[in-house]
């Protein structure tokens, strides 16, 4: 069934015919969009960029730093290390530390509000962390995967910059207090052992000085009982520390000692001079052990610095001057384009597809009548 054809000129005629309607739609929607954009609060974004650096013992810090600039996470800080930093920054514990450090609970929940009176402190902290997570975004560059960007959006530009700075501070504190590398474990162990050896060395010196003052030094006259080990269910063991040795030593010197030979292994009737020589040897052993521990402690501190993760600030957070949102120009352009398309579409619909203006095909009977009339004429 043949229908009337629609040409491009017909569309142009429709647009010209309904130009006032289209202009009205465009004008109303565009002006409404502009008014709405000015009703939105202005927000500012502050951001900082960091690069995780983990120095290994296989090279110098400079070489690791240069290797970390290689693209796609090859060399330097690997993707696993970057993910570790992302986990730190996005963790709930980390957000709670920022909330507490900046005292954001009174900011997010004023004391005279209904919400503040209904919620507990823990609920307030959870909601504050969620709100902080909505304000601060942690992202890493898709091309330069080692680069991590921390951005904060707020109506107050000073507050936005303050949030980003606090994130950097808390990140450094989090690394220093919570990251436990193998070298750090060794350093903590050596630090504890050094304190014990230091005390034992000084106590041994006090014992020898006291022994010199109270006892005559002789190989023949004067003897003491010297404890050497402790009996246990698993066998014989050495004294755990100097305090245990001193306690058993004092007990063994008493005439009515309550310690039997089944509990303490000791040597009876040791001459004073021999015991003094034995104590001197023990003191030398303690001093040598203390020196060795001190050297190992210094090495462990150096290794800890090499293994402990850190980061380099690529871009410092500054107080933003220009607003981040709303993008009024972009909203106006979008409103103009949408309204223009809407006006054109509505005009075509009214002209060609509405039931009132729909183009009807010519009926076959009418066509035959027209042909017959033409032949008669």
C-alpha positions as CSV (number, residue, x, y, z in Angstrom):
1,X,0.0,0.0,0.0
2,X,1.8,3.2,-1.1
3,X,2.2,5.9,1.4
4,X,3.0,9.6,1.1
5,X,6.8,10.1,1.3
6,X,8.4,12.4,3.8
7,X,11.4,14.4,2.6
8,X,14.1,16.3,4.4
9,X,12.5,19.5,3.5
10,X,9.4,18.4,5.5
11,X,11.5,18.1,8.6
12,X,13.0,21.6,8.1
13,X,9.5,23.0,7.6
14,X,8.3,21.4,10.8
15,X,11.3,22.9,12.8
16,X,10.6,26.3,11.3
17,X,6.9,26.0,12.0
18,X,7.4,25.1,15.6
19,X,10.5,27.2,16.3
20,X,8.7,29.2,19.0
21,X,7.7,26.0,20.8
22,X,11.3,24.6,20.6
23,X,12.8,27.9,21.8
24,X,10.4,28.0,24.7
25,X,11.3,24.5,25.8
26,X,15.0,25.2,25.4
27,X,14.7,28.5,27.3
28,X,12.7,27.1,30.2
29,X,14.8,24.0,30.8
30,X,18.1,25.8,30.4
31,X,17.2,28.6,32.8
32,X,15.8,26.1,35.2
33,X,19.1,24.1,35.1
34,X,21.1,27.3,35.7
35,X,18.9,28.3,38.6
36,X,19.2,24.8,40.1
37,X,23.0,24.8,39.7
38,X,23.2,28.0,41.7
39,X,21.1,26.5,44.5
40,X,23.7,23.7,45.0
41,X,26.4,24.4,47.6
42,X,29.9,25.0,46.3
43,X,32.4,22.3,47.2
44,X,36.1,22.2,47.0
45,X,38.6,19.4,46.5
46,X,42.0,19.1,48.0
47,X,44.3,16.2,47.1
48,X,47.7,14.8,47.6
49,X,49.6,12.1,45.7
50,X,52.0,9.6,47.3
51,X,54.2,6.8,46.1
52,X,54.9,3.8,48.3
53,X,58.6,3.0,48.7
54,X,59.8,-0.3,50.3
55,X,63.6,-0.5,50.3
56,X,65.0,-4.0,50.1
57,X,68.4,-5.1,51.3
58,X,69.3,-6.1,47.7
59,X,70.1,-2.5,46.7
60,X,70.4,1.1,47.7
61,X,67.5,3.3,48.4
62,X,68.3,5.5,45.4
63,X,68.2,2.5,43.0
64,X,64.9,1.3,44.5
65,X,63.5,4.8,44.2
66,X,64.4,4.9,40.5
67,X,63.1,1.4,39.9
68,X,59.8,2.4,41.4
69,X,59.2,4.9,38.6
70,X,58.9,2.1,36.0
71,X,55.4,1.7,34.5
72,X,52.8,-0.9,35.2
73,X,54.1,-1.8,38.6
74,X,57.4,-3.5,37.4
75,X,60.2,-2.9,39.8
76,X,60.4,-0.8,42.9
77,X,57.1,-0.9,44.8
78,X,55.1,-3.8,43.5
79,X,51.3,-4.0,43.1
80,X,51.2,-6.1,46.3
81,X,52.9,-3.3,48.2
82,X,50.6,-0.6,46.7
83,X,47.6,-2.8,47.6
84,X,48.9,-2.9,51.2
85,X,48.9,0.9,51.3
86,X,45.4,1.0,49.8
87,X,44.2,-1.4,52.5
88,X,45.7,0.8,55.2
89,X,44.1,3.9,53.9
90,X,40.6,2.4,53.3
91,X,40.5,0.4,56.6
92,X,37.8,1.2,59.2
93,X,40.5,1.4,61.9
94,X,42.4,4.0,59.9
95,X,39.3,6.1,59.3
96,X,38.5,5.9,63.1
97,X,42.0,7.2,63.9
98,X,41.4,10.2,61.6
99,X,38.0,10.9,63.2
100,X,39.6,10.9,66.6
101,X,42.6,12.9,65.7
102,X,40.5,15.7,64.2
103,X,37.7,15.3,66.8
104,X,35.1,15.1,64.0
105,X,32.3,13.7,66.1
106,X,31.1,17.1,67.3
107,X,31.4,18.3,63.7
108,X,29.3,15.5,62.2
109,X,26.9,15.2,65.1
110,X,26.2,18.5,66.9
111,X,25.2,18.0,70.6
112,X,21.8,19.6,70.3
113,X,20.6,17.4,67.4
114,X,18.2,14.5,67.8
115,X,20.5,12.0,66.1
116,X,23.3,12.9,68.6
117,X,21.1,12.2,71.6
118,X,19.8,8.8,70.3
119,X,23.1,7.3,69.2
120,X,25.8,5.7,71.3
121,X,29.5,6.8,71.0
122,X,30.3,3.6,69.0
123,X,27.4,4.2,66.6
124,X,28.5,7.8,66.2
125,X,32.0,6.7,65.4
126,X,30.8,4.1,62.8
127,X,28.6,6.7,61.1
128,X,31.4,9.3,61.2
129,X,33.7,6.8,59.5
130,X,31.1,6.2,56.8
131,X,30.7,9.9,56.3
132,X,34.4,10.4,56.2
133,X,34.7,7.6,53.6
134,X,32.1,9.5,51.5
135,X,34.2,12.7,51.6
136,X,37.6,11.1,51.0
137,X,38.5,9.0,48.0
138,X,41.6,6.8,47.7
139,X,42.5,5.9,44.2
140,X,45.6,4.8,42.3
141,X,46.6,5.7,38.8
142,X,45.7,3.1,36.2
143,X,48.9,3.8,34.1
144,X,51.3,4.7,36.9
145,X,50.1,2.1,39.4
146,X,52.5,3.1,42.1
147,X,50.8,6.6,42.4
148,X,48.1,6.8,45.1
149,X,45.9,9.9,45.2
150,X,44.1,11.0,48.4
151,X,41.4,13.5,47.7
152,X,38.8,15.1,50.0
153,X,35.7,17.1,49.0
154,X,34.1,19.6,51.4
155,X,32.2,22.9,51.3
156,X,35.1,24.3,53.4
157,X,38.4,24.4,51.4
158,X,40.4,24.7,54.6
159,X,38.7,21.6,56.0
160,X,39.3,19.6,52.8
161,X,43.0,20.3,52.9
162,X,43.1,19.5,56.6
163,X,41.6,16.1,56.0
164,X,44.2,15.2,53.4
165,X,47.0,16.3,55.6
166,X,45.7,14.3,58.5
167,X,45.5,11.2,56.3
168,X,49.2,11.6,55.5
169,X,50.1,12.0,59.2
170,X,48.0,9.0,60.3
171,X,49.4,6.9,57.5
172,X,52.9,7.5,58.7
173,X,51.8,6.8,62.3
174,X,50.0,3.6,61.2
175,X,53.1,2.3,59.5
176,X,55.4,3.1,62.4
177,X,53.2,1.5,65.0
178,X,51.5,-1.4,63.3
179,X,53.8,-2.7,60.5
180,X,55.8,-5.5,62.0
181,X,58.6,-6.6,59.6
182,X,61.0,-9.4,60.3
183,X,63.8,-7.0,61.1
184,X,61.5,-5.1,63.5
185,X,60.7,-8.3,65.3
186,X,64.4,-9.0,65.6
187,X,65.1,-5.5,66.8
188,X,62.4,-5.7,69.5
189,X,63.7,-9.0,70.7
190,X,67.3,-7.7,70.8
191,X,66.2,-4.6,72.6
192,X,64.5,-6.7,75.3
193,X,67.5,-9.0,75.6
194,X,69.9,-6.0,75.9
195,X,67.9,-4.6,78.8
196,X,68.1,-7.9,80.6
197,X,71.9,-8.3,79.9
198,X,72.5,-4.8,81.0
199,X,70.8,-5.4,84.3
200,X,72.6,-8.7,84.8
201,X,76.0,-7.2,84.1
202,X,75.5,-4.5,86.6
203,X,74.1,-6.8,89.2
204,X,77.1,-9.2,88.8
205,X,79.4,-6.2,89.3
206,X,77.6,-5.4,92.5
207,X,77.9,-9.0,93.7
208,X,81.7,-9.0,93.1
209,X,82.1,-5.7,94.9
210,X,80.1,-6.8,97.8
211,X,81.9,-10.1,98.0
212,X,85.3,-8.3,98.1
213,X,84.1,-6.2,101.0
214,X,82.5,-9.0,103.1
215,X,84.7,-12.1,102.6
216,X,88.4,-12.8,102.8
217,X,89.8,-14.1,99.5
218,X,91.5,-17.4,100.2
219,X,91.9,-20.8,98.6
220,X,91.8,-22.5,102.0
221,X,89.8,-20.6,104.5
222,X,86.2,-19.7,103.8
223,X,83.9,-21.6,101.6
224,X,80.4,-21.1,100.0
225,X,77.8,-23.2,98.3
226,X,77.5,-22.2,94.6
227,X,74.3,-23.1,92.6
228,X,75.0,-24.2,89.0
229,X,71.6,-25.5,87.6
230,X,68.0,-26.3,88.4
231,X,66.4,-29.7,88.3
232,X,63.1,-30.0,86.4
233,X,60.8,-32.7,85.2
234,X,62.4,-32.5,81.7
235,X,66.0,-32.6,83.1
236,X,68.5,-30.0,84.1
237,X,68.3,-26.4,83.0
238,X,70.3,-23.3,83.5
239,X,69.0,-20.4,85.5
240,X,66.6,-18.2,83.6
241,X,68.1,-15.0,84.9
242,X,70.3,-13.5,87.5
243,X,67.4,-13.1,90.0
244,X,66.8,-16.8,90.0
245,X,70.5,-17.5,90.6
246,X,70.7,-14.9,93.4
247,X,67.7,-16.3,95.1
248,X,69.1,-19.8,95.2
249,X,72.5,-18.6,96.1
250,X,71.2,-16.8,99.2
251,X,69.2,-19.8,100.2
252,X,72.2,-22.2,99.9
253,X,74.3,-20.0,102.2
254,X,71.9,-20.5,105.1
255,X,72.7,-23.2,107.5
256,X,69.1,-24.5,107.7
257,X,68.6,-24.4,104.0
258,X,65.1,-25.6,102.8
259,X,66.5,-26.3,99.3
260,X,67.5,-29.9,98.8
261,X,69.9,-31.4,96.3
262,X,66.9,-32.8,94.4
263,X,65.8,-29.2,93.5
264,X,69.0,-27.3,92.9
265,X,72.3,-28.6,91.5
266,X,75.1,-26.9,93.4
267,X,78.7,-27.3,94.3
268,X,79.3,-27.2,98.1
269,X,82.3,-25.7,99.9
270,X,83.8,-23.7,97.1
271,X,86.7,-21.5,98.2
272,X,86.2,-17.8,98.1
273,X,89.0,-17.2,95.6
274,X,87.7,-19.9,93.3
275,X,84.2,-18.5,93.4
276,X,85.6,-15.0,92.8
277,X,87.4,-16.3,89.7
278,X,84.2,-18.1,88.6
279,X,82.2,-14.9,89.0
280,X,84.8,-12.9,87.0
281,X,84.4,-15.4,84.2
282,X,80.6,-15.1,84.3
283,X,81.0,-11.3,84.2
284,X,83.2,-11.5,81.2
285,X,80.7,-13.8,79.5
286,X,77.9,-11.3,80.3
287,X,80.0,-8.4,79.0
288,X,80.8,-10.3,75.8
289,X,77.2,-11.2,75.3
290,X,76.2,-7.6,75.8
291,X,78.6,-6.4,73.2
292,X,77.4,-9.0,70.7
293,X,73.8,-8.1,71.4
294,X,74.6,-4.4,71.0
295,X,76.2,-5.0,67.6
296,X,73.3,-7.2,66.4
297,X,70.9,-4.5,67.7
298,X,72.5,-1.8,65.5
299,X,72.4,-4.1,62.5
300,X,68.8,-4.9,63.1
301,X,67.9,-1.2,63.2
302,X,69.6,-0.6,59.9
303,X,67.7,-3.6,58.4
304,X,64.5,-2.4,59.8
305,X,64.8,1.0,58.1
306,X,65.5,-0.9,54.8
307,X,62.4,-3.2,55.1
308,X,59.9,-0.8,56.7
309,X,57.5,0.6,54.2
310,X,57.4,4.3,53.7
311,X,56.1,6.7,51.1
312,X,57.2,9.8,49.2
313,X,54.8,12.7,48.8
314,X,54.6,13.6,45.1
315,X,52.0,16.4,45.5
316,X,51.4,18.3,48.7
317,X,47.8,19.0,49.8
318,X,47.1,22.7,49.3
319,X,44.0,24.7,50.2
320,X,41.9,24.8,46.9
321,X,41.0,28.1,45.4
322,X,38.6,27.1,42.6
323,X,35.5,25.1,43.4
324,X,35.2,21.5,42.4
325,X,31.5,21.4,42.1
326,X,28.9,22.3,40.9
327,X,30.1,22.6,37.3
328,X,27.6,25.3,36.3
329,X,28.8,25.7,32.8
330,X,28.7,21.9,32.2
331,X,25.2,21.7,33.7
332,X,24.0,24.6,31.5
333,X,25.4,23.0,28.4
334,X,23.9,19.7,29.3
335,X,20.5,21.3,30.0
336,X,20.6,23.2,26.7
337,X,21.4,20.0,24.6
338,X,18.7,17.9,26.4
339,X,16.1,20.6,26.0
340,X,16.9,21.1,22.3
341,X,16.6,17.4,21.6
342,X,13.4,17.3,23.7
343,X,11.9,20.2,21.8
344,X,12.8,18.8,18.4
345,X,11.5,15.3,19.3
346,X,8.3,16.7,20.6
347,X,7.8,18.8,17.5
348,X,8.3,15.8,15.2
349,X,6.0,13.7,17.3
350,X,3.2,16.3,17.2
351,X,3.6,16.7,13.4
352,X,4.0,13.2,12.2
353,X,3.0,10.7,14.9
354,X,0.2,12.3,16.8
355,X,-3.3,10.9,16.0
356,X,-4.4,14.4,15.1
357,X,-1.6,15.0,12.6
358,X,-0.8,11.5,11.4
359,X,-0.3,11.2,7.7
360,X,-2.9,8.9,6.2
361,X,-2.3,6.7,3.1
362,X,-4.5,7.2,0.0
363,X,-7.2,4.6,-0.2
364,X,-7.3,2.3,-3.3
365,X,-11.0,3.0,-4.1
366,X,-10.3,6.8,-3.9
367,X,-7.4,6.3,-6.3
368,X,-9.5,4.5,-8.8
369,X,-12.2,7.2,-8.7
370,X,-9.5,9.8,-9.3
371,X,-8.2,7.9,-12.3
372,X,-11.7,7.5,-13.8
373,X,-12.4,11.2,-13.4
374,X,-9.2,12.0,-15.1
375,X,-10.0,9.8,-18.1
376,X,-13.5,11.4,-18.5
377,X,-12.0,14.8,-18.4
